[in-house]
Amino acid sequence: MDSTQVSSKAQEILDSFMKEMNSISLNSNFNLNRKISYREEKEGSLATDEFRDAFLNNAINRSQDAIITKKGDWV
């Protein structure tokens, strides 16, 4: 298969998947409660300057020490 055929087949698969997903309805108050969690809960800690700098450097738009974004844009 060439890259065009692969892209076309991938699009078909995604379209088929989304068609199936559209037929599923969820309660708007849906919550997932797991009996087993694979991540240990730990105590929170204050952010360090190093963490703050790394966090801000990862942001696309920032102003001094604040991230500038619209809701849902920064994922």
TAZI-V341119 format. One record per run of one state. SS is the DSSP state (H for helix, E for strand, C for the rest). FROM is the first residue (numbers start at 0). TO is the last residue. If there is no record, write none. Layout:
SS	FROM	TO
SS	FROM	TO
This chain:
C	0	1
H	2	21
C	22	47
H	48	57
C	58	60
E	61	62
C	63	64
E	65	66
C	67	74
